[in-house]
């Protein structure tokens, strides 16, 4: 193990730096520079990192989709379309135990298919639904869990920013990833709904029948149709144009950004204050993602130069007992990393190391190389959704706590996410056992 001392030390230093609270983007870049000196690597070798950052990140046309999708999600949240749709869904399930929780889950699915911004989705669902659920005597943990889990569906259901970055890192079609993620995303949403119905049946006091108190006098069918128009308009404009081959993901993101501006104008929410907030938040989110990508590029180049990739391959060969055993090890490691790192850091650090290992495994399923990497990417996406929910750094938990009333404690929220993390692991097992959940739609659309 002596030859792997420096890459191991890099990993230990990274973990220690994360717990110190130092910004991860600067931590990654700084460790790359420090270990260049410690490892005796010629300082001019860092020039290759600068070239890689410029050509692979800053000048990457595909990554232009990131700020456009961020803008689309934030502007959609400002438009007020979600509030109208939640009201209509609440009316639809008014006489049913757990009906409001089902409405929140369905709204989470629809909004995930219209945007990919986790923070905005969790906060929006929390502001709209949590006070109502508590007023209707829902169990606090159930209410918090439904909101956190439903809000994080946007990381999987397209248009997902994570799938854009993963497609770029793995050099596979982002459009293909979008199609591959649709059915697994719906499976997860169905598992959430099934769990809510089970709770309502076994412990009815935790999910009571709701009382709808709205001023909407429109017939229910008309209200649902009209309130679904906005998200359907976006879904067809973005996903429809990609699946039909009319637009690339970047062009489709531009279509979505313009579409949300139109919707905000229709709902009379397109004003200077909202536009300024959305542009500033888009800039901050995009800047954070790019800084992490830059730091991770520096870290991974030096890590590989010190033999880190060989160390990972030897470790997999040592503990691996077959393709599924190796896949299980990778998924377990990613799940554990999700307790401490965001999906962005995991994607840029872990994917370049694990992808070559997975690419050379034979699962005996008759998949092409691209199909196998697409399947692996969706497995990773389902797994990484838990990184938003697992303590101590589950961001969805802190997003919700920031807008929750005082009677909802952090302990309530921690307790709330346990069953939903289990449901996501069940969903992950489904996707491992039935790869057709991932591959059927891309194959069908490509035939």
NORJOLIN-V860598 format. One record per residue. N is the residue number from 1. SS is DSSP state (h for helix, s for strand, l for the rest). PHI is phi in degrees with one decimal (none if undefined). D_LAST is the distance of its C-alpha to the last C-alpha in whole Angstrom. Layout:
N/SS/PHI/D_LAST ; N/SS/PHI/D_LAST
This chain:
1/l/none/49 ; 2/h/-60.3/51 ; 3/h/-70.2/49 ; 4/h/-105.3/47 ; 5/h/-61.6/50 ; 6/h/-68.5/49 ; 7/h/-61.9/45 ; 8/h/-64.4/46 ; 9/h/-64.9/49 ; 10/h/-61.9/46 ; 11/h/-64.5/44 ; 12/h/-61.9/47 ; 13/h/-62.9/48 ; 14/h/-64.1/45 ; 15/h/-63.1/46 ; 16/h/-63.3/49 ; 17/h/-66.1/49 ; 18/h/-63.3/46 ; 19/h/-70.5/49 ; 20/h/-76.4/51 ; 21/l/87.8/49 ; 22/l/-70.2/49 ; 23/l/-52.9/46 ; 24/h/-62.8/43 ; 25/h/-59.9/42 ; 26/h/-72.0/45 ; 27/h/-62.0/46 ; 28/h/-61.6/43 ; 29/h/-64.6/44 ; 30/h/-64.7/48 ; 31/h/-65.2/47 ; 32/h/-60.4/45 ; 33/h/-68.3/48 ; 34/h/-61.5/51 ; 35/h/-78.3/49 ; 36/h/-63.8/49 ; 37/h/-74.1/52 ; 38/h/-63.7/53 ; 39/l/-83.4/51 ; 40/l/69.7/53 ; 41/l/-80.6/49 ; 42/l/-55.0/50 ; 43/h/-60.4/50 ; 44/h/-67.5/49 ; 45/h/-63.0/46 ; 46/h/-63.2/45 ; 47/h/-61.3/44 ; 48/h/-66.1/41 ; 49/h/-65.7/40 ; 50/h/-60.7/41 ; 51/h/-63.3/39 ; 52/h/-65.3/36 ; 53/h/-62.0/37 ; 54/h/-70.7/37 ; 55/h/-77.4/34 ; 56/h/-91.0/32 ; 57/h/-121.3/33 ; 58/h/-68.7/35 ; 59/l/-102.7/33 ; 60/l/-85.1/29 ; 61/l/-60.9/28 ; 62/l/-61.8/25 ; 63/l/-70.9/28 ; 64/h/-63.5/29 ; 65/h/-65.5/27 ; 66/h/-62.0/29 ; 67/h/-63.3/32 ; 68/h/-68.1/30 ; 69/h/-68.8/28 ; 70/h/-61.4/32 ; 71/h/-59.1/33 ; 72/h/-59.0/31 ; 73/h/-64.5/32 ; 74/h/-69.0/35 ; 75/h/-68.6/36 ; 76/h/-64.1/34 ; 77/h/-63.6/36 ; 78/h/-71.9/39 ; 79/h/-68.9/38 ; 80/l/87.3/39 ; 81/h/-64.2/36 ; 82/h/-65.8/36 ; 83/h/-62.9/39 ; 84/h/-63.3/39 ; 85/h/-67.4/35 ; 86/h/-62.9/37 ; 87/h/-60.6/40 ; 88/h/-67.1/38 ; 89/h/-65.6/36 ; 90/h/-62.9/40 ; 91/h/-64.4/41 ; 92/h/-63.3/38 ; 93/l/-105.5/39 ; 94/l/-61.4/43 ; 95/l/-92.8/44 ; 96/l/-120.8/42 ; 97/s/-63.2/43 ; 98/l/75.1/41 ; 99/h/-61.2/40 ; 100/h/-67.6/40 ; 101/h/-64.6/39 ; 102/h/-61.9/35 ; 103/h/-61.1/36 ; 104/h/-63.8/36 ; 105/h/-63.9/33 ; 106/h/-63.9/31 ; 107/h/-63.3/32 ; 108/h/-60.9/31 ; 109/h/-65.8/27 ; 110/h/-64.5/27 ; 111/h/-70.3/29 ; 112/h/-64.5/27 ; 113/l/-78.8/24 ; 114/l/-108.1/26 ; 115/l/-156.4/28 ; 116/l/-135.1/28 ; 117/l/-100.1/32 ; 118/h/-65.8/33 ; 119/h/-57.7/37 ; 120/h/-63.8/37 ; 121/h/-66.4/35 ; 122/h/-64.5/37 ; 123/h/-64.2/40 ; 124/h/-61.1/39 ; 125/h/-64.4/38 ; 126/h/-64.8/42 ; 127/h/-66.1/44 ; 128/h/-76.0/42 ; 129/h/-106.2/42 ; 130/h/-60.4/44 ; 131/h/-60.4/48 ; 132/h/-66.2/47 ; 133/h/-64.1/46 ; 134/h/-68.2/49 ; 135/h/-65.5/51 ; 136/l/-90.0/49 ; 137/l/69.0/50 ; 138/l/-68.7/47 ; 139/l/-59.5/48 ; 140/h/-60.1/48 ; 141/h/-68.1/45 ; 142/h/-63.5/43 ; 143/h/-60.9/43 ; 144/h/-65.1/42 ; 145/h/-64.3/40 ; 146/h/-61.5/38 ; 147/h/-67.1/38 ; 148/h/-62.9/37 ; 149/h/-67.0/34 ; 150/h/-66.3/33 ; 151/h/-68.5/33 ; 152/h/-88.4/32 ; 153/h/-62.6/28 ; 154/h/-65.5/28 ; 155/h/-75.0/27 ; 156/l/-108.6/24 ; 157/l/-70.0/23 ; 158/l/-70.1/21 ; 159/l/-83.2/22 ; 160/l/-101.3/24 ; 161/h/-61.6/27 ; 162/h/-62.1/26 ; 163/h/-66.4/23 ; 164/h/-61.9/23 ; 165/h/-68.8/26 ; 166/h/-63.7/24 ; 167/h/-60.6/21 ; 168/h/-68.5/24 ; 169/h/-65.5/26 ; 170/h/-86.4/23 ; 171/l/58.4/22 ; 172/l/-125.7/18 ; 173/l/-64.3/16 ; 174/h/-69.2/18 ; 175/h/-60.3/15 ; 176/h/-63.9/13 ; 177/h/-65.0/16 ; 178/h/-59.3/17 ; 179/h/-65.0/13 ; 180/h/-66.9/14 ; 181/h/-86.1/18 ; 182/h/-61.4/18 ; 183/h/-67.0/18 ; 184/h/-56.8/21 ; 185/h/-63.6/22 ; 186/h/-68.3/23 ; 187/h/-61.6/24 ; 188/h/-62.1/27 ; 189/h/-59.3/28 ; 190/h/-65.9/28 ; 191/h/-62.2/30 ; 192/h/-61.5/32 ; 193/h/-62.6/33 ; 194/h/-61.4/33 ; 195/h/-65.2/36 ; 196/h/-61.3/38 ; 197/h/-63.2/38 ; 198/h/-63.8/39 ; 199/h/-60.3/42 ; 200/h/-63.1/43 ; 201/h/-80.0/43 ; 202/h/-81.7/45 ; 203/l/-124.7/47 ; 204/h/-59.5/47 ; 205/h/-69.7/50 ; 206/h/-81.4/47 ; 207/l/-139.3/45 ; 208/l/-73.3/47 ; 209/s/-70.5/46 ; 210/l/-86.0/46 ; 211/l/-110.0/48 ; 212/l/-84.8/47 ; 213/l/-126.7/49 ; 214/l/-129.6/47 ; 215/l/-94.2/48 ; 216/l/-72.7/45 ; 217/l/-100.7/46 ; 218/l/-68.8/43 ; 219/l/-55.6/42 ; 220/h/-58.3/39 ; 221/h/-62.9/36 ; 222/h/-70.7/37 ; 223/h/-62.6/38 ; 224/h/-62.4/34 ; 225/h/-61.8/32 ; 226/h/-68.5/34 ; 227/h/-75.3/34 ; 228/h/-82.9/30 ; 229/h/-59.1/30 ; 230/h/-62.0/30 ; 231/h/-65.1/28 ; 232/h/-64.5/25 ; 233/h/-58.4/26 ; 234/h/-70.4/26 ; 235/h/-60.3/22 ; 236/h/-67.7/21 ; 237/h/-67.5/22 ; 238/h/-88.6/21 ; 239/h/-68.6/18 ; 240/h/-61.1/17 ; 241/h/-69.3/17 ; 242/h/-72.6/16 ; 243/h/-62.8/12 ; 244/l/-76.1/12 ; 245/l/79.0/13 ; 246/l/-78.8/17 ; 247/l/-137.2/19 ; 248/l/-77.6/19 ; 249/h/-55.5/20 ; 250/h/-66.6/24 ; 251/h/-66.4/23 ; 252/h/-66.0/22 ; 253/h/-63.2/25 ; 254/h/-65.7/27 ; 255/h/-59.8/26 ; 256/h/-64.2/27 ; 257/h/-63.2/30 ; 258/h/-66.2/31 ; 259/h/-61.2/30 ; 260/h/-69.4/32 ; 261/h/-62.9/35 ; 262/h/-63.3/35 ; 263/h/-62.8/35 ; 264/h/-61.2/38 ; 265/h/-66.4/39 ; 266/h/-62.0/39 ; 267/l/-87.2/40 ; 268/l/61.2/43 ; 269/l/-116.1/42 ; 270/l/-89.4/42 ; 271/l/-134.5/45 ; 272/h/-62.8/46 ; 273/h/-62.2/47 ; 274/h/-64.4/43 ; 275/h/-64.1/42 ; 276/h/-63.9/44 ; 277/h/-62.2/44 ; 278/h/-66.6/40 ; 279/h/-65.2/40 ; 280/h/-64.4/42 ; 281/h/-66.9/40 ; 282/h/-63.2/37 ; 283/h/-62.7/39 ; 284/h/-65.8/41 ; 285/h/-65.5/37 ; 286/h/-64.7/36 ; 287/h/-60.8/39 ; 288/h/-62.5/39 ; 289/h/-63.8/35 ; 290/h/-66.9/36 ; 291/h/-64.7/39 ; 292/h/-63.6/38 ; 293/h/-61.7/35 ; 294/h/-65.9/38 ; 295/h/-62.9/40 ; 296/h/-66.8/38 ; 297/h/-62.4/37 ; 298/h/-63.8/40 ; 299/h/-62.2/41 ; 300/h/-68.3/38 ; 301/h/-62.7/39 ; 302/h/-72.0/42 ; 303/h/-59.7/41 ; 304/h/-69.5/39 ; 305/h/-62.1/42 ; 306/l/-85.3/44 ; 307/l/95.5/42 ; 308/h/-64.2/40 ; 309/h/-66.0/37 ; 310/h/-64.9/39 ; 311/h/-61.3/40 ; 312/h/-64.5/37 ; 313/h/-64.1/36 ; 314/h/-65.8/39 ; 315/h/-64.7/39 ; 316/h/-65.1/36 ; 317/h/-67.5/37 ; 318/h/-71.0/40 ; 319/h/-96.9/39 ; 320/l/-70.9/36 ; 321/l/-124.2/36 ; 322/l/132.8/32 ; 323/h/-60.7/29 ; 324/h/-71.9/29 ; 325/h/-65.9/32 ; 326/h/-64.9/32 ; 327/h/-61.1/29 ; 328/h/-61.7/31 ; 329/h/-62.8/34 ; 330/h/-63.7/32 ; 331/h/-63.6/31 ; 332/h/-64.8/35 ; 333/h/-65.1/36 ; 334/h/-63.5/33 ; 335/h/-60.7/35 ; 336/h/-66.9/38 ; 337/h/-59.0/38 ; 338/l/-63.5/36 ; 339/l/-69.9/40 ; 340/l/-121.2/41 ; 341/l/-121.7/39 ; 342/l/-78.0/36 ; 343/h/-61.7/33 ; 344/h/-65.9/33 ; 345/h/-64.4/35 ; 346/h/-62.2/34 ; 347/h/-61.2/30 ; 348/h/-78.4/32 ; 349/h/-92.2/35 ; 350/h/-81.5/33 ; 351/h/-58.3/29 ; 352/h/-61.2/30 ; 353/h/-85.6/32 ; 354/h/-86.5/30 ; 355/h/-57.5/27 ; 356/h/-62.0/28 ; 357/h/-66.3/29 ; 358/h/-64.9/26 ; 359/h/-62.2/24 ; 360/l/-97.2/26 ; 361/l/-87.4/26 ; 362/l/-111.1/24 ; 363/l/-89.5/23 ; 364/l/67.8/22 ; 365/l/-107.4/19 ; 366/l/69.3/17 ; 367/l/-85.0/15 ; 368/l/-73.9/15 ; 369/h/-60.0/17 ; 370/h/-65.8/16 ; 371/h/-64.4/14 ; 372/h/-65.1/18 ; 373/h/-71.1/19 ; 374/h/-64.3/17 ; 375/h/-59.8/18 ; 376/h/-63.1/22 ; 377/h/-62.4/22 ; 378/h/-71.1/21 ; 379/h/-57.4/24 ; 380/h/-63.3/26 ; 381/h/-64.1/25 ; 382/h/-61.9/26 ; 383/h/-64.2/29 ; 384/h/-70.9/30 ; 385/h/-60.0/30 ; 386/h/-67.9/33 ; 387/h/-64.8/35 ; 388/h/-80.2/36 ; 389/l/-111.4/38 ; 390/l/-86.1/39 ; 391/l/-70.6/43 ; 392/l/-88.2/45 ; 393/l/-115.1/43 ; 394/l/-69.8/40 ; 395/h/-64.7/40 ; 396/h/-61.1/39 ; 397/h/-65.3/42 ; 398/h/-78.5/44 ; 399/h/-58.5/42 ; 400/h/-69.3/43 ; 401/h/-60.2/47 ; 402/h/-64.0/47 ; 403/h/-118.1/47 ; 404/l/-79.2/48 ; 405/l/-67.7/51 ; 406/l/-58.7/54 ; 407/l/-70.7/54 ; 408/l/-95.0/50 ; 409/l/-85.3/51 ; 410/h/-64.9/49 ; 411/h/-64.8/50 ; 412/h/-59.3/48 ; 413/h/-70.5/45 ; 414/h/-59.3/45 ; 415/h/-67.0/46 ; 416/h/-66.9/43 ; 417/h/-84.2/40 ; 418/h/-56.2/41 ; 419/h/-63.6/39 ; 420/h/-77.0/36 ; 421/h/-64.8/35 ; 422/h/-61.1/36 ; 423/h/-61.8/33 ; 424/h/-68.0/31 ; 425/h/-67.9/31 ; 426/h/-64.3/30 ; 427/h/-60.9/27 ; 428/h/-62.0/27 ; 429/h/-63.4/27 ; 430/h/-60.2/25 ; 431/h/-69.8/22 ; 432/h/-67.4/24 ; 433/h/-73.8/24 ; 434/l/-128.4/20 ; 435/l/-58.3/18 ; 436/h/-63.1/15 ; 437/h/-57.8/17 ; 438/h/-89.8/15 ; 439/h/-91.9/12 ; 440/h/-63.5/10 ; 441/h/-66.1/10 ; 442/h/-60.2/9 ; 443/h/-66.7/6 ; 444/h/-65.1/5 ; 445/h/-73.3/6 ; 446/h/-88.7/4 ; 447/l/-82.2/0
